[in-house]
Amino acid sequence: MTKRALITGIAGQDGSYLAELLLEKGYQVHGIIPRRSTPETQTMRIEHIGALLNLEYGDVLDLASIYRVMKAVQPHEVYHLAAQSHVQVSFYEPMHTTSVVALGTLNMLEATSEFVPHAKFYHAASSEMFGNTPDYPIDENSRMVPVSPYAAAKLNAYHMTQIYRVSKKMFAVNGILFNHESPRRGLNFVTAKVVRGALSIKHGEATTLELGNLDASRDWGHARDYVEAMWLMLQHHEPDDYVVATGREVTVREMVRYVFEKVGLGDYEPYVRLNPRYVRPYELVHLQGHANKAERILGWKPKYTFEGMMDEMIVEIEARFWPKG
């Protein structure tokens, strides 16, 4: 039997890598994309596999459209990745962020429960839920004290997923993913912003790069590794929640230093300017996760190192914006 998977957020960084993985494993892959005025820009991450995908227009805030897609596709596995996922933006758009993240997840859970109650459901939770937790290092038992509207909305969706798992006997899991990046990362996220900024300086198109808190530190992994963890969670015989992380913490400053040296600019300090606009109103100081449970139960371990991930981002982003010849 060919398995059918339904992915929300299929055109995003994680969705595109997940779609590739599922196609390699022989799945029939369906994706939900919102109708926009410029559809070609929103699907550029999946152009190379577009002919192999089954895309449907829909919106996680439009329950009727989700019902329609769920009823038609009858998926065996549902991967709910769609969200307003930029933390800084969530301070400017708290109501929109909360609606998409919290209510959108509830809509997906309800539609799954209604039309495909035996389907396995994956919810993309976030390490941001832990906030400035006093419990360190962070694992599934650490207390969650969110410090942004995005994190608070994710915490709501996290608990709602657990509630549906218990009350409606759904196979519903939370993947508590720590920061994960790739060459497909949006340029408004700090890793891609730093790489693009350093390359712009290298190629003479800019002289400075404006950033926020350089001392914030995160546990950064590669999205390609993390979508494999998503899939593994739905292959296990029991639904549960898992932290997905590398166990290594790197500051923004260390990341900036590495990128500037790697592209041949040397010391970053003459080029980087601090802009208060990019400092969060409520700062999350540091995040480091321990994925011991995922390793022990699912057999998952990251393949990429931080340096390998950043090297790939540098090479591919440079090729995209400054093609040779």
Salt bridges, closest charged atoms under 4 A:
ASP14 OD2 - HIS180 NE2 2.57
GLU20 OE2 - HIS48 NE2 2.44
GLU20 OE2 - ARG184 NH2 2.71
GLU56 OE1 - ARG68 NH1 3.72
GLU77 OE2 - LYS3 NZ 3.45
GLU110 OE1 - LYS168 NZ 3.53
GLU128 OE1 - ARG280 NH1 3.20
ASP135 OD1 - ARG143 NH2 2.70
GLU181 OE1 - ARG185 NE 2.86
ASP215 OD1 - ARG253 NH2 3.09
GLU228 OE1 - LYS303 NZ 2.68
ASP240 OD2 - LYS293 NZ 2.98
ASP241 OD1 - ARG165 NH1 2.81
GLU249 OE2 - HIS286 ND1 3.02
GLU295 OE2 - LYS301 NZ 3.93
GLU307 OE2 - ARG248 NH2 2.71
ASP311 OD2 - LYS262 NZ 3.81
GLU312 OE2 - HIS222 NE2 2.78
GLU312 OE1 - ARG224 NH1 3.83
GLU318 OE2 - LYS202 NZ 2.99
GLU318 OE2 - HIS203 NE2 2.70
